[in-house]
């Protein structure tokens, strides 16, 4: 089925460990985003990309890095995980037109202990 | 800075009891206001996009309306399967092309 696929779905990390979350979309969308969702705080933008090879910071970028080497993939990296990064992470993509909203992945639940 | 405030935080309805969810926003040059539905453990699912004041969209028991300052999601004769968190988001005219989300309204419909 067409859409946005996130891997892994669940992960437990120890403080200081690193990991990469992968987002893949097969809709040929230009724009891709990483959000985190915490109780009572809604979805907050971490980083985003408006095209292959480009990335930019969102509202809460500290402690995260991203890369978009291929149009269909957007990677989110945690270099040294902290308990404050315990959250549910959502990837989304959209076309370049203003007239369409996001298509979301199903999320990655990350716990940092 | 774009801002979105949703109210109430939580709402409990009896099946068939109609109500409305509110989304107040401030945005520089509204390009679109979006409503999403999110079920537990899943990603948000797109419902509606509204572009200009006075616009209305409908889907089954849901109807979204838009003014210059707020949007309402009206739920008519809800059923238990309408239970979910409803998210509102806006897109302004910045080059970022990113949505700013509210914190959502958690709706529970009891049989």
Interface residues (C-beta under 8 A of the other chain):
Chain A: X4 X31 X33 X35 X40 X41 X42 X43 X44 X45 X48 X50 X56 X58 X90 X92 X94 X96 X98 X99 X100 X101 X102 X103 X104 X105 X106 X107
Chain B: X4 X9 X31 X32 X34 X36 X41 X42 X43 X44 X45 X46 X49 X51 X87 X89 X91 X96 X97 X98 X99 X100 X101 X102 X103 X104
